[in-house]
């Protein structure tokens, strides 16, 4: 059983990942089972997409349809709740405050929120924590790409440069821990012009990469953001909820 690090780059389109000029992307694809046309949910906004990632259900079921959290009438037990029930330790590092609602309050064994901090800095903190504590599951959120997309336009030079920086952060994590972990790399949504949230392919298509001994290398698959939680559950040998709509890719 391998421990898992999930790294999410907010707003990273698949063609931005492959087109940002970072040579490490080729290594990532060659090392992974991947979906370069993975699908997120509608509305393709940050909080609904993250809630769907962690609960493996769509926004109609979890009822958060904007970047303001809406407690569902029928609470869905998500990935972090399942990990906690199984005695697993989970950590979270993020720089967008609304992500506090991806799981029940206080359920992460450790969480670090760094408001307005750059991706490189929050990656540094995550690496140092992992060296000392080695949790079973770690979520590292890199939020600057989305900010640059809104300010400067998706696929602009500044946007692609921010994707390049995010890939460098991912490389540092993998270089530091190597085969000690299984890695999942994804985005919550894409974007077009200065925005996102629609059903157009530029907003809905996301990259999803799985790297580790449980996955074939250089293999293309179809996958959804809702498939991530069931896959992590299988990797960590944790029970999945029957209501989850996503399916493990294992």
C-alpha positions as CSV (number, residue, x, y, z in Angstrom):
1,X,0.0,0.0,0.0
2,X,1.4,3.4,-1.1
3,X,0.7,6.7,0.4
4,X,-0.8,9.3,-1.9
5,X,-0.1,12.9,-2.8
6,X,-2.8,14.6,-4.8
7,X,-1.6,17.8,-6.5
8,X,-4.2,20.1,-8.1
9,X,-3.4,23.1,-10.3
10,X,-6.4,25.4,-10.3
11,X,-7.5,26.3,-13.8
12,X,-4.9,24.2,-15.7
13,X,-6.1,23.2,-19.2
14,X,-4.7,20.1,-20.7
15,X,-3.3,22.0,-23.7
16,X,-1.7,24.5,-21.3
17,X,0.0,21.7,-19.4
18,X,1.4,20.2,-22.7
19,X,2.0,23.6,-24.2
20,X,3.6,25.5,-21.4
21,X,7.1,24.6,-22.5
22,X,8.1,22.7,-19.3
23,X,10.2,19.7,-20.4
24,X,9.1,17.7,-17.3
25,X,5.6,17.3,-18.7
26,X,6.9,14.7,-21.1
27,X,8.4,12.8,-18.2
28,X,5.0,13.0,-16.3
29,X,3.1,11.6,-19.3
30,X,5.6,8.8,-20.0
31,X,5.5,7.8,-16.3
32,X,1.7,7.8,-15.9
33,X,-1.7,6.5,-16.7
34,X,-3.3,9.7,-17.9
35,X,-6.4,11.4,-19.3
36,X,-5.7,14.5,-21.3
37,X,-9.4,15.0,-21.9
38,X,-10.5,14.2,-18.4
39,X,-13.8,15.7,-17.5
40,X,-14.8,18.0,-14.6
41,X,-18.4,18.8,-13.6
42,X,-20.8,21.6,-14.4
43,X,-20.7,24.3,-13.2
44,X,-17.0,24.3,-13.9
45,X,-16.2,26.6,-11.0
46,X,-13.6,26.0,-8.3
47,X,-15.6,25.0,-5.2
48,X,-18.2,22.9,-7.0
49,X,-15.4,21.0,-8.8
50,X,-13.5,20.4,-5.6
51,X,-16.5,19.2,-3.7
52,X,-17.2,16.8,-6.5
53,X,-13.6,15.6,-6.4
54,X,-13.7,14.9,-2.7
55,X,-17.2,13.4,-2.6
56,X,-17.3,11.6,-6.0
57,X,-20.7,13.0,-6.8
58,X,-21.9,15.8,-9.1
59,X,-23.1,19.3,-7.9
60,X,-26.7,18.3,-8.3
61,X,-26.2,15.8,-5.4
62,X,-23.8,17.7,-3.2
63,X,-25.7,21.0,-3.9
64,X,-22.7,23.4,-4.0
65,X,-23.2,25.1,-7.4
66,X,-21.1,28.2,-6.9
67,X,-18.0,29.3,-4.9
68,X,-20.2,29.7,-1.8
69,X,-20.6,26.4,0.1
70,X,-24.1,25.0,0.4
71,X,-24.5,22.3,3.1
72,X,-26.4,19.4,1.4
73,X,-29.7,18.2,2.8
74,X,-28.3,14.6,2.6
75,X,-24.7,14.7,3.7
76,X,-22.4,12.8,1.4
77,X,-19.4,11.1,3.3
78,X,-16.4,12.1,1.2
79,X,-12.9,10.8,0.8
80,X,-11.4,12.5,3.9
81,X,-14.2,11.3,6.1
82,X,-13.6,7.7,4.8
83,X,-9.9,8.0,5.5
84,X,-10.5,9.3,9.0
85,X,-13.0,6.4,9.8
86,X,-10.2,4.0,8.7
87,X,-7.6,5.6,10.9
88,X,-5.7,7.2,8.1
89,X,-3.9,10.5,8.4
90,X,-4.6,13.3,5.9
91,X,-3.0,16.7,5.4
92,X,-4.0,19.6,3.2
93,X,-2.0,22.7,2.0
94,X,-4.0,25.4,0.2
95,X,-4.0,29.1,-0.7
96,X,-7.7,29.7,-1.4
97,X,-9.8,29.8,1.8
98,X,-13.1,28.4,0.4
99,X,-11.5,25.0,0.1
100,X,-11.9,24.6,3.9
101,X,-15.3,23.1,2.9
102,X,-14.0,20.1,1.0
103,X,-14.4,18.0,4.1
104,X,-15.9,18.2,7.6
105,X,-14.3,20.9,9.8
106,X,-11.3,19.7,11.7
107,X,-11.1,16.3,10.1
108,X,-7.7,16.8,8.4
109,X,-4.9,15.8,10.8
110,X,-3.1,18.8,9.6
111,X,-4.1,21.7,7.3
112,X,-2.2,24.9,6.3
113,X,-3.9,27.8,4.7
114,X,-1.6,30.5,3.3
115,X,-3.7,33.4,2.0
116,X,-2.4,35.0,-1.2
117,X,0.8,32.9,-0.9
118,X,2.6,31.8,-4.1
119,X,2.5,28.2,-5.2
120,X,6.3,27.8,-4.7
121,X,6.0,28.8,-1.0
122,X,3.1,26.5,-0.2
123,X,5.0,23.7,-1.9
124,X,8.0,24.3,0.3
125,X,5.8,24.0,3.4
126,X,4.2,20.8,2.1
127,X,7.5,19.2,1.4
128,X,8.9,20.0,4.9
129,X,5.8,18.7,6.6
130,X,5.9,15.5,4.5
131,X,9.5,14.9,5.4
132,X,8.7,14.9,9.1
133,X,5.2,13.4,9.3
134,X,4.5,11.3,6.2
135,X,0.7,11.3,6.2
136,X,-1.2,8.6,4.3
137,X,-2.9,11.2,2.1
138,X,-1.8,14.7,1.2
139,X,-3.7,17.3,-0.9
140,X,-1.5,20.1,-2.3
141,X,-3.5,22.9,-4.0
142,X,-1.7,25.3,-6.3
143,X,-4.0,28.2,-7.0
144,X,-2.0,30.9,-8.8
145,X,-2.7,29.6,-12.4
146,X,-6.4,30.4,-12.0
147,X,-5.7,33.9,-10.7
148,X,-3.4,34.6,-13.7
149,X,-6.0,33.3,-16.1
150,X,-8.7,35.6,-14.8
151,X,-6.3,38.6,-14.9
152,X,-4.5,38.0,-18.1
153,X,-6.6,35.4,-20.1
154,X,-6.4,31.7,-20.4
155,X,-3.5,30.6,-22.8
156,X,-1.9,34.0,-22.6
157,X,1.9,34.1,-22.2
158,X,1.6,35.0,-18.5
159,X,-0.9,32.2,-17.9
160,X,1.4,29.6,-19.6
161,X,4.3,30.9,-17.5
162,X,2.2,30.3,-14.4
163,X,1.5,26.7,-15.5
164,X,5.2,26.2,-16.1
165,X,5.8,27.3,-12.5
166,X,3.2,24.9,-11.2
167,X,4.8,22.0,-13.0
168,X,8.1,23.0,-11.4
169,X,6.4,22.7,-8.0
170,X,5.1,19.3,-8.9
171,X,8.5,18.2,-10.1
172,X,10.1,19.3,-6.7
173,X,7.6,17.1,-4.8
174,X,8.2,14.1,-7.0
175,X,11.9,14.5,-7.0
176,X,11.9,14.8,-3.2
177,X,9.9,11.7,-2.4
178,X,10.3,9.5,-5.5
179,X,8.8,6.0,-5.2
180,X,7.7,6.6,-1.6
181,X,4.3,7.9,-2.8
182,X,1.7,7.4,-5.5
183,X,1.0,10.8,-7.2
184,X,-2.2,12.1,-8.7
185,X,-2.0,15.3,-10.7
186,X,-5.0,17.1,-11.9
187,X,-7.0,20.4,-12.3
188,X,-10.4,21.4,-11.1
189,X,-11.4,23.1,-14.4
190,X,-10.0,24.8,-17.5
191,X,-10.9,28.2,-18.8
192,X,-11.4,30.5,-21.8
193,X,-10.8,34.2,-22.3
194,X,-10.9,35.6,-18.7
195,X,-13.3,33.1,-17.1
196,X,-14.7,29.6,-16.8
197,X,-17.8,27.9,-15.5
198,X,-19.5,26.8,-18.7
199,X,-19.8,23.4,-20.4
200,X,-17.5,24.4,-23.3
201,X,-14.5,22.0,-23.8
202,X,-12.0,24.6,-22.7
203,X,-13.7,24.8,-19.3
204,X,-14.7,21.1,-18.9
205,X,-11.6,19.3,-20.1
206,X,-8.9,18.7,-17.4
207,X,-5.7,16.6,-17.2
208,X,-5.7,13.7,-14.8
209,X,-2.5,11.8,-14.2
210,X,-1.8,8.7,-12.0
211,X,1.8,7.9,-11.2
212,X,3.0,4.9,-9.2
213,X,3.5,1.2,-9.2
214,X,-0.3,0.5,-9.4
215,X,-0.5,2.2,-12.8
216,X,0.7,1.5,-16.3
217,X,3.2,3.9,-17.7
218,X,2.4,6.0,-20.8
219,X,-1.2,4.8,-21.0
220,X,-4.1,7.0,-22.1
221,X,-7.5,6.5,-20.5
222,X,-10.9,8.2,-20.0
223,X,-11.5,9.6,-16.5
224,X,-13.5,12.1,-14.5
225,X,-12.7,14.3,-11.6
226,X,-15.2,12.2,-9.7
227,X,-13.0,9.1,-10.2
228,X,-10.2,10.5,-8.1
229,X,-11.7,9.8,-4.6
230,X,-12.6,6.2,-5.4
231,X,-9.1,5.6,-6.8
232,X,-7.5,7.0,-3.7
233,X,-9.8,4.9,-1.6
234,X,-8.6,1.8,-3.4
235,X,-5.0,2.8,-3.2
236,X,-5.2,3.2,0.6
237,X,-7.5,0.2,1.0
238,X,-10.4,2.3,2.4
239,X,-14.1,1.6,1.9
240,X,-15.9,3.5,-0.8
241,X,-19.4,4.9,-0.3
242,X,-22.2,3.3,-2.3
243,X,-23.5,6.7,-3.3
244,X,-20.3,7.8,-5.0
245,X,-20.8,8.2,-8.7
246,X,-17.1,8.1,-9.6
247,X,-15.4,4.9,-10.3
248,X,-11.8,3.8,-9.4
249,X,-9.5,3.6,-12.4
250,X,-7.6,0.7,-10.8
